[in-house]
Every structure is written in C-alpha cells, then in structure tokens.
Amino acid sequence: MKFIKVEGHDGLIRDPVTKAIINTNRDEYEKYKKLREIKLKEKEKVEKIESDVNSIKNDLDEIKSILRSLIDENKSRWNTIRRYF
C-alpha cells in the first residue's frame, strides 16, 4: 500500500484506502502526548478548584444562615427582656 504525503506537512501521510491521516514524526507525537497530559492535569486542577470554591460557598451560606438564626433568637430574647423593664 502506498501512502500519499500531505501537502505542507512533512510528518503527515494519508492512507488512500481509509483516508486516515497518519503522523510519521515520532518526536512531534511524543510532544503532543505530553502536551495533552499537561492540559488534562490542568483541567482536572481547575475542576478541583471549582469544586472547592462551590463547597466553600455552601459552607458560607450555612454559616450565614446560622448567624441569622442566632441574631433572630437574640432579638427575640432582647424583646422579651425589654418587656420586663
């Protein structure tokens, strides 16, 4: 089977049967794999940071809710005490 060179790309050839593009440059392929791995790790890192931020937001909402209920409870107690004086 004879492969066809891809114009303008020295390391690429085309399989005439399947029309697939094949990379014959091993160094470029290894660079691509390393870059893909780096991007995947960066994406996972961003997703973890987003998850952590969302968790912190939920924690803050819970803290705010608790503080509001404590404030309301103290207002109620204060109003009860003021009635007696």
FENZICOR-V465594 format. One record per pair of residues at least 4 apart in sequence whose C-alpha atoms are under 6 Angstrom apart, sorted by the first residue. I is the first residue (numbers start at 1). J is the second residue. If there is no record, write none. Layout:
BEGIN
i=[I I]
j=[J J]
END
This chain:
BEGIN
i=[3 3 4 4 5 6 6 11 11 11 12 12 12 13 13 14 14 14 15 15 69 74]
j=[14 15 13 14 13 12 13 23 24 25 22 23 24 21 22 19 20 21 19 20 73 78]
END
